[in-house]
Amino acid sequence: MQHCIRTCLLLTTIFIQSIYSQQFVVGCYFTNWAQHRNGLGRFLPSHIDPSLCTHLYYAFANIDMINRSPMPFEVNDVKPSPATAAVVASDISKPAGNGRLNGKPVVKTAPPMSMYEQFNILKYKNPQMKTLLSLGGASVNATQFRSVFEPDKTRREFIRNTIKYLRKYKFDGLDLDWEFPETENDRRIFSLLVRDYRSEFQNEAFLNDRPQLLLTAAVAAYRPKIEAGYDIKEVATYLDYINLMAYDYHGSWNSHIGFNSPLYARSSEKGDKRLLNQQATVDTWIDGGCPPSKLVLGLGMYGRTFKLKQKKNADTKPYGPSKGAGSPGNFTGSSGFLSYYEICDLIKKQKWHTEYDKEQQVPFAYKDDQWISYDNQQSIEKKCHYVAERRLAGAMIWSLDFDDFNGAFCGQGKYPLLTTVKKTLESLQGPTTPIRIHRTTQATISNDVQIPSQSSVLFFLNMFCLLFIRHFS
């Protein structure tokens, strides 16, 4: 019976995707702790350019163990705070003391809103964009996920409270970020979790006659972790998209330097080292039974840094010896890690030496005993071509606040990496018929023929599957 359910839902999704022309997904993660950085590193929802994203993720929500519900990490996630109010410039000129216009724009602070509100009103600027709340993250340990989601009763209660939470704060869906399921029992819990979320999302949409909430997950990228933590065929059935965390393949935890997010394996690599690249990640998920059309390739807007074993005549090629983390950045402040804009600043002002590794399609930079692996516009463009070649759903970025969002450091305009993602994927998109979504909840094609919206058709076909299975079970 479970096999029938999975097959029916999977075929329905593939059928719908074959009928409707789909643009590539561009998923953008917003981090609610970036508000605490200083100066030009501080990032708020008002810094987001919604025209660059198809899906916008709010990272993160915590797990409320007592009330069995998502809960905010930051107080101002849900409570308005003047400290995080957006500064806006009015187009209307301000009258001078004599009552005449002095030609200067009015600069004022918008009324205080919670971060959730600031985040979700961005949909007014891009009505096609969907917003999702990411549950979990690295600071929520696996024990919390197990405790809440293993017992059937608490799992279902948490899911019902999740729906209330998402609707209350006007999110369009949920992104599960359990880092990471590790055991056979975790694997079973995660499968039950996505199955029950999907079922409850469908039921809620049907009973209340409203759009169905989206369900995505951010997942592991290293083959042994993938195979240990996920029943790929099972979870692919119930998730709308699977966000591959295809970065952090190497870092200062190693005793050697290595690329943060290489596209391909290195010819000299052997054994499990050949699994530390994006191609190996994509292959693992597809070989395990996931349709490529559900996979979203993760792109890092940051670099991993290392301290070389020696300053002079150091081995600067991958797998050269290192002794710990590189120096922290002025804004991100973490050893072993730099945002893209901090890397630009070092290269431009301190004249770091840069190279591009053609074999693994990523750049790196170094000076004295400091070494950085990162992504630039060239490598990001190459990875977007790979997305199209493998017929993946699209790409997602971690995260918005690490790109040069102000355009103040790299000399490449605002959001140079994300803009490269958007423009490259758009250029690789096949010919499509534009569908304009109106308030009638129907989609109108350019020849004025009315067709049901994709979400409506998908919902009714999924409901048909479930009713069919219940009738004959």
TISE-255526 format. One record per residue (C-alpha): residue number from 0; z, x, y. Coordinates in steps of 0.25 Angstrom, whole numbers. Last residue first. Layout:
% residues N
[rec NUM,[Z,X,Y]]
...
//
This chain:
% residues 473
[rec 472,[4,-30,-2]]
[rec 471,[-9,-38,0]]
[rec 470,[-5,-45,12]]
[rec 469,[3,-34,18]]
[rec 468,[-9,-24,17]]
[rec 467,[-18,-34,24]]
[rec 466,[-9,-37,35]]
[rec 465,[-7,-22,37]]
[rec 464,[-22,-19,37]]
[rec 463,[-25,-31,46]]
[rec 462,[-14,-26,56]]
[rec 461,[-21,-13,56]]
[rec 460,[-34,-19,59]]
[rec 459,[-28,-28,70]]
[rec 458,[-22,-16,77]]
[rec 457,[-34,-7,76]]
[rec 456,[-43,-18,82]]
[rec 455,[-33,-20,94]]
[rec 454,[-31,-5,96]]
[rec 453,[-46,-3,97]]
[rec 452,[-48,-14,107]]
[rec 451,[-56,-26,103]]
[rec 450,[-70,-26,108]]
[rec 449,[-77,-33,120]]
[rec 448,[-91,-29,123]]
[rec 447,[-93,-26,138]]
[rec 446,[-104,-15,135]]
[rec 445,[-94,-4,140]]
[rec 444,[-84,-8,129]]
[rec 443,[-72,-17,133]]
[rec 442,[-59,-15,125]]
[rec 441,[-49,-26,124]]
[rec 440,[-35,-26,128]]
[rec 439,[-38,-36,140]]
[rec 438,[-33,-25,149]]
[rec 437,[-45,-17,148]]
[rec 436,[-49,-5,139]]
[rec 435,[-62,1,142]]
[rec 434,[-69,7,130]]
[rec 433,[-79,18,133]]
[rec 432,[-90,19,122]]
[rec 431,[-89,33,116]]
[rec 430,[-98,45,114]]
[rec 429,[-91,56,107]]
[rec 428,[-79,62,113]]
[rec 427,[-80,77,114]]
[rec 426,[-81,78,129]]
[rec 425,[-69,69,130]]
[rec 424,[-61,78,120]]
[rec 423,[-64,90,129]]
[rec 422,[-61,83,142]]
[rec 421,[-47,78,138]]
[rec 420,[-43,90,131]]
[rec 419,[-47,99,142]]
[rec 418,[-40,90,152]]
[rec 417,[-28,92,143]]
[rec 416,[-29,107,144]]
[rec 415,[-32,108,159]]
[rec 414,[-21,97,163]]
[rec 413,[-23,99,178]]
[rec 412,[-34,109,183]]
[rec 411,[-38,122,176]]
[rec 410,[-31,132,185]]
[rec 409,[-20,134,175]]
[rec 408,[-7,133,183]]
[rec 407,[-6,121,192]]
[rec 406,[-15,110,185]]
[rec 405,[-3,101,185]]
[rec 404,[-5,98,171]]
[rec 403,[-7,112,166]]
[rec 402,[-5,108,152]]
[rec 401,[10,109,146]]
[rec 400,[15,96,152]]
[rec 399,[4,87,145]]
[rec 398,[8,92,131]]
[rec 397,[5,94,120]]
[rec 396,[-9,88,120]]
[rec 395,[-16,79,111]]
[rec 394,[-30,79,105]]
[rec 393,[-40,70,99]]
[rec 392,[-42,60,88]]
[rec 391,[-48,71,79]]
[rec 390,[-63,72,76]]
[rec 389,[-61,86,70]]
[rec 388,[-72,91,80]]
[rec 387,[-67,83,91]]
[rec 386,[-53,88,90]]
[rec 385,[-59,102,88]]
[rec 384,[-66,101,101]]
[rec 383,[-53,97,108]]
[rec 382,[-47,110,102]]
[rec 381,[-58,118,108]]
[rec 380,[-55,112,122]]
[rec 379,[-40,115,120]]
[rec 378,[-44,130,117]]
[rec 377,[-52,131,129]]
[rec 376,[-43,124,139]]
[rec 375,[-31,132,135]]
[rec 374,[-21,132,123]]
[rec 373,[-10,142,121]]
[rec 372,[-5,154,114]]
[rec 371,[4,163,122]]
[rec 370,[8,178,121]]
[rec 369,[19,185,129]]
[rec 368,[22,200,127]]
[rec 367,[13,206,138]]
[rec 366,[3,195,141]]
[rec 365,[-3,185,132]]
[rec 364,[-12,173,131]]
[rec 363,[-18,164,120]]
[rec 362,[-30,155,119]]
[rec 361,[-34,146,107]]
[rec 360,[-46,143,98]]
[rec 359,[-40,149,85]]
[rec 358,[-52,159,82]]
[rec 357,[-56,159,97]]
[rec 356,[-43,165,102]]
[rec 355,[-43,165,117]]
[rec 354,[-37,176,125]]
[rec 353,[-28,176,137]]
[rec 352,[-21,188,144]]
[rec 351,[-10,184,154]]
[rec 350,[-13,186,168]]
[rec 349,[1,182,174]]
[rec 348,[-3,172,184]]
[rec 347,[-15,165,177]]
[rec 346,[-11,167,162]]
[rec 345,[3,164,165]]
[rec 344,[0,151,173]]
[rec 343,[-9,146,162]]
[rec 342,[1,148,152]]
[rec 341,[11,140,160]]
[rec 340,[1,129,162]]
[rec 339,[-2,129,147]]
[rec 338,[13,127,144]]
[rec 337,[21,139,138]]
[rec 336,[29,140,126]]
[rec 335,[36,151,118]]
[rec 334,[49,151,127]]
[rec 333,[50,138,134]]
[rec 332,[51,136,149]]
[rec 331,[40,125,151]]
[rec 330,[39,128,166]]
[rec 329,[40,143,168]]
[rec 328,[35,146,154]]
[rec 327,[44,153,143]]
[rec 326,[41,167,138]]
[rec 325,[35,169,124]]
[rec 324,[42,166,112]]
[rec 323,[46,175,100]]
[rec 322,[42,189,95]]
[rec 321,[28,190,93]]
[rec 320,[18,197,83]]
[rec 319,[3,194,83]]
[rec 318,[0,182,75]]
[rec 317,[-11,178,85]]
[rec 316,[-17,189,93]]
[rec 315,[-8,196,104]]
[rec 314,[-4,208,97]]
[rec 313,[4,215,107]]
[rec 312,[-1,229,113]]
[rec 311,[10,229,123]]
[rec 310,[21,218,124]]
[rec 309,[26,217,110]]
[rec 308,[30,207,100]]
[rec 307,[23,196,108]]
[rec 306,[31,185,114]]
[rec 305,[25,171,111]]
[rec 304,[20,159,118]]
[rec 303,[15,145,113]]
[rec 302,[6,138,123]]
[rec 301,[5,124,129]]
[rec 300,[-4,113,130]]
[rec 299,[-4,111,115]]
[rec 298,[-15,103,109]]
[rec 297,[-12,93,98]]
[rec 296,[-24,87,90]]
[rec 295,[-24,72,88]]
[rec 294,[-27,67,74]]
[rec 293,[-30,53,71]]
[rec 292,[-45,54,71]]
[rec 291,[-44,65,61]]
[rec 290,[-39,55,51]]
[rec 289,[-27,60,44]]
[rec 288,[-28,63,29]]
[rec 287,[-20,76,26]]
[rec 286,[-33,84,28]]
[rec 285,[-34,78,42]]
[rec 284,[-20,82,45]]
[rec 283,[-20,96,39]]
[rec 282,[-34,99,45]]
[rec 281,[-29,95,59]]
[rec 280,[-17,105,58]]
[rec 279,[-26,116,52]]
[rec 278,[-36,114,64]]
[rec 277,[-24,115,74]]
[rec 276,[-19,128,69]]
[rec 275,[-7,134,61]]
[rec 274,[-12,131,47]]
[rec 273,[-19,144,45]]
[rec 272,[-5,150,46]]
[rec 271,[-2,143,33]]
[rec 270,[-9,153,25]]
[rec 269,[-18,163,32]]
[rec 268,[-22,166,47]]
[rec 267,[-32,177,50]]
[rec 266,[-43,167,53]]
[rec 265,[-34,160,63]]
[rec 264,[-33,145,61]]
[rec 263,[-39,135,71]]
[rec 262,[-35,128,84]]
[rec 261,[-24,136,87]]
[rec 260,[-12,129,94]]
[rec 259,[0,139,97]]
[rec 258,[-7,151,93]]
[rec 257,[1,163,87]]
[rec 256,[10,174,90]]
[rec 255,[19,180,80]]
[rec 254,[33,179,75]]
[rec 253,[32,163,76]]
[rec 252,[42,154,83]]
[rec 251,[35,158,96]]
[rec 250,[24,149,92]]
[rec 249,[13,146,83]]
[rec 248,[7,133,78]]
[rec 247,[13,126,90]]
[rec 246,[1,117,92]]
[rec 245,[-6,106,84]]
[rec 244,[4,95,86]]
[rec 243,[-6,85,80]]
[rec 242,[-5,71,86]]
[rec 241,[-8,61,75]]
[rec 240,[-14,48,81]]
[rec 239,[-14,33,78]]
[rec 238,[-3,35,67]]
[rec 237,[-2,26,55]]
[rec 236,[-12,31,45]]
[rec 235,[-11,46,49]]
[rec 234,[4,45,45]]
[rec 233,[0,41,31]]
[rec 232,[-11,51,29]]
[rec 231,[-4,63,35]]
[rec 230,[9,61,27]]
[rec 229,[16,70,37]]
[rec 228,[28,80,37]]
[rec 227,[26,90,26]]
[rec 226,[11,90,27]]
[rec 225,[11,91,42]]
[rec 224,[21,102,42]]
[rec 223,[14,111,32]]
[rec 222,[1,109,40]]
[rec 221,[6,112,54]]
[rec 220,[2,102,65]]
[rec 219,[14,93,65]]
[rec 218,[13,79,71]]
[rec 217,[13,71,84]]
[rec 216,[12,56,80]]
[rec 215,[5,44,85]]
[rec 214,[7,29,85]]
[rec 213,[1,20,95]]
[rec 212,[7,6,99]]
[rec 211,[-1,-6,96]]
[rec 210,[-6,-14,108]]
[rec 209,[1,-27,110]]
[rec 208,[1,-40,103]]
[rec 207,[16,-41,101]]
[rec 206,[16,-43,86]]
[rec 205,[4,-35,83]]
[rec 204,[8,-23,92]]
[rec 203,[22,-23,86]]
[rec 202,[16,-24,71]]
[rec 201,[6,-12,73]]
[rec 200,[17,-3,80]]
[rec 199,[27,-7,69]]
[rec 198,[17,-3,58]]
[rec 197,[13,10,65]]
[rec 196,[27,14,67]]
[rec 195,[30,11,52]]
[rec 194,[19,20,47]]
[rec 193,[22,31,57]]
[rec 192,[37,31,52]]
[rec 191,[34,29,38]]
[rec 190,[25,41,38]]
[rec 189,[35,50,46]]
[rec 188,[46,46,36]]
[rec 187,[38,50,24]]
[rec 186,[35,64,30]]
[rec 185,[49,66,34]]
[rec 184,[53,63,20]]
[rec 183,[43,74,15]]
[rec 182,[49,83,25]]
[rec 181,[45,89,38]]
[rec 180,[42,78,49]]
[rec 179,[40,85,62]]
[rec 178,[42,85,74]]
[rec 177,[42,70,74]]
[rec 176,[33,66,86]]
[rec 175,[29,51,84]]
[rec 174,[20,46,95]]
[rec 173,[22,32,99]]
[rec 172,[13,22,106]]
[rec 171,[8,15,118]]
[rec 170,[20,18,127]]
[rec 169,[25,7,137]]
[rec 168,[40,10,138]]
[rec 167,[45,-3,132]]
[rec 166,[33,-3,122]]
[rec 165,[36,11,116]]
[rec 164,[51,8,115]]
[rec 163,[50,-5,109]]
[rec 162,[40,1,99]]
[rec 161,[49,12,96]]
[rec 160,[61,2,93]]
[rec 159,[52,-4,82]]
[rec 158,[50,10,77]]
[rec 157,[64,14,77]]
[rec 156,[68,1,70]]
[rec 155,[58,4,59]]
[rec 154,[63,18,57]]
[rec 153,[77,14,57]]
[rec 152,[75,4,46]]
[rec 151,[66,12,37]]
[rec 150,[75,24,37]]
[rec 149,[67,37,39]]
[rec 148,[63,36,54]]
[rec 147,[76,37,62]]
[rec 146,[83,48,54]]
[rec 145,[70,56,51]]
[rec 144,[65,56,65]]
[rec 143,[79,60,70]]
[rec 142,[80,71,59]]
[rec 141,[66,77,63]]
[rec 140,[71,81,77]]
[rec 139,[67,76,90]]
[rec 138,[66,87,100]]
[rec 137,[52,91,94]]
[rec 136,[46,78,98]]
[rec 135,[51,64,94]]
[rec 134,[43,51,98]]
[rec 133,[31,52,107]]
[rec 132,[29,40,116]]
[rec 131,[14,36,117]]
[rec 130,[5,33,129]]
[rec 129,[-9,28,127]]
[rec 128,[-20,31,137]]
[rec 127,[-31,21,140]]
[rec 126,[-25,15,152]]
[rec 125,[-26,29,159]]
[rec 124,[-19,28,173]]
[rec 123,[-11,16,169]]
[rec 122,[-7,23,156]]
[rec 121,[0,33,165]]
[rec 120,[10,22,167]]
[rec 119,[16,26,153]]
[rec 118,[21,40,157]]
[rec 117,[27,37,170]]
[rec 116,[34,25,163]]
[rec 115,[39,34,151]]
[rec 114,[44,44,161]]
[rec 113,[52,34,168]]
[rec 112,[48,29,182]]
[rec 111,[53,33,196]]
[rec 110,[45,27,207]]
[rec 109,[34,36,211]]
[rec 108,[37,48,220]]
[rec 107,[29,49,233]]
[rec 106,[18,57,240]]
[rec 105,[11,49,250]]
[rec 104,[-2,55,253]]
[rec 103,[-4,62,267]]
[rec 102,[-14,56,277]]
[rec 101,[-5,55,288]]
[rec 100,[-6,40,289]]
[rec 99,[-2,34,302]]
[rec 98,[12,27,304]]
[rec 97,[17,36,315]]
[rec 96,[26,42,305]]
[rec 95,[15,45,296]]
[rec 94,[10,35,285]]
[rec 93,[8,41,271]]
[rec 92,[-6,41,266]]
[rec 91,[-9,32,253]]
[rec 90,[-14,39,241]]
[rec 89,[0,41,236]]
[rec 88,[5,53,229]]
[rec 87,[14,52,217]]
[rec 86,[26,59,212]]
[rec 85,[30,55,198]]
[rec 84,[44,51,196]]
[rec 83,[51,61,186]]
[rec 82,[64,64,194]]
[rec 81,[64,49,199]]
[rec 80,[68,45,185]]
[rec 79,[65,32,178]]
[rec 78,[71,30,165]]
[rec 77,[63,30,152]]
[rec 76,[58,44,150]]
[rec 75,[68,47,161]]
[rec 74,[79,50,152]]
[rec 73,[71,60,144]]
[rec 72,[71,59,128]]
[rec 71,[68,44,128]]
[rec 70,[71,36,116]]
[rec 69,[63,31,104]]
[rec 68,[71,21,95]]
[rec 67,[81,20,84]]
[rec 66,[93,16,93]]
[rec 65,[102,27,88]]
[rec 64,[92,38,84]]
[rec 63,[84,37,97]]
[rec 62,[72,46,94]]
[rec 61,[67,53,106]]
[rec 60,[54,51,114]]
[rec 59,[45,62,118]]
[rec 58,[35,65,122]]
[rec 57,[26,54,129]]
[rec 56,[12,55,123]]
[rec 55,[0,51,131]]
[rec 54,[-13,47,123]]
[rec 53,[-27,47,129]]
[rec 52,[-24,58,139]]
[rec 51,[-31,65,151]]
[rec 50,[-32,53,160]]
[rec 49,[-17,51,159]]
[rec 48,[-15,63,168]]
[rec 47,[0,66,166]]
[rec 46,[8,72,178]]
[rec 45,[15,59,181]]
[rec 44,[21,59,167]]
[rec 43,[29,71,172]]
[rec 42,[28,86,170]]
[rec 41,[36,97,176]]
[rec 40,[29,111,175]]
[rec 39,[24,112,189]]
[rec 38,[39,113,194]]
[rec 37,[50,112,183]]
[rec 36,[50,106,169]]
[rec 35,[59,94,166]]
[rec 34,[47,84,166]]
[rec 33,[41,91,154]]
[rec 32,[52,84,146]]
[rec 31,[44,71,144]]
[rec 30,[33,78,137]]
[rec 29,[19,71,139]]
[rec 28,[10,73,127]]
[rec 27,[-5,70,129]]
[rec 26,[-14,64,118]]
[rec 25,[-29,65,121]]
[rec 24,[-36,56,110]]
[rec 23,[-51,57,109]]
[rec 22,[-58,45,113]]
[rec 21,[-61,34,103]]
[rec 20,[-73,26,101]]
[rec 19,[-69,14,93]]
[rec 18,[-75,10,80]]
[rec 17,[-72,22,71]]
[rec 16,[-57,23,77]]
[rec 15,[-55,9,72]]
[rec 14,[-60,11,58]]
[rec 13,[-51,24,57]]
[rec 12,[-39,16,61]]
[rec 11,[-42,5,52]]
[rec 10,[-44,15,40]]
[rec 9,[-31,21,43]]
[rec 8,[-23,8,43]]
[rec 7,[-30,3,30]]
[rec 6,[-28,16,23]]
[rec 5,[-13,18,27]]
[rec 4,[-10,3,23]]
[rec 3,[-17,4,10]]
[rec 2,[-10,17,6]]
[rec 1,[3,11,10]]
[rec 0,[0,0,0]]
//
